[in-house]
Amino acid sequence: FESYLRSFPLCPVFSYIRYSQICAQVVRAAMKPQYKAEAERAAMATVKTVKPKKE
């Protein structure tokens, strides 16, 4: 399935990024309770994008 998504980057159903998010949610949901809390905290991390300045 992953190779299918990579071969069609403009797939109207969902992107590869959305696919990977769904997989991560499924993995976190299947974890044992003692590991689940830490994984959920890590999932709350945010990503900051910075555009380079044009000179």
N, C-alpha and C positions, 0 to 999 in steps of 0.2 A: 504494500500500500504506500509506503514511504517513497519508493521509486516512482510510483504513479504520480504522486503529488509533485515531485521534483521535475518530472517531465512536462507537467502542465502548471507552470507558475501562476497563470491567470485563471485557475480553476474557480468557477463561480460558487461552488459549494462552500469551501473554506480554504484558507491559505495553509502553507506548511507551518507557519508560526502558530496558527490556531490549532492545528493538528497536534503540535508538540505541547501546547497548553493543555489540551484535553488528555493527552497521555500522562502528563505530569500530575494532573488532578486524579486520574485513575490510580496511579502508583501511590500517591499520598493517601488515598482512601483505603488502599489495601494494606497499608503498613500496620505493624503492631503498635498498640497505644503508646508504649514507652518511646518509640521513635517518631510517631506521628506528630506530636506537639512540636518537636524541633523542626521537622520538615515543613510544617505549616507556617512557622515563624520565618523560615528562610523563603517561603513562597511570597511573603508580604514585602520582600525587598523591591525597591523601585529602581528603574533605570532612567538615568538622566542623559539626554542627548544634547550635544553642543555643536552648533554649526561653526565651522571655521570662519574666521574673519577674512574678508576679501581685502587684499592690499592694493 
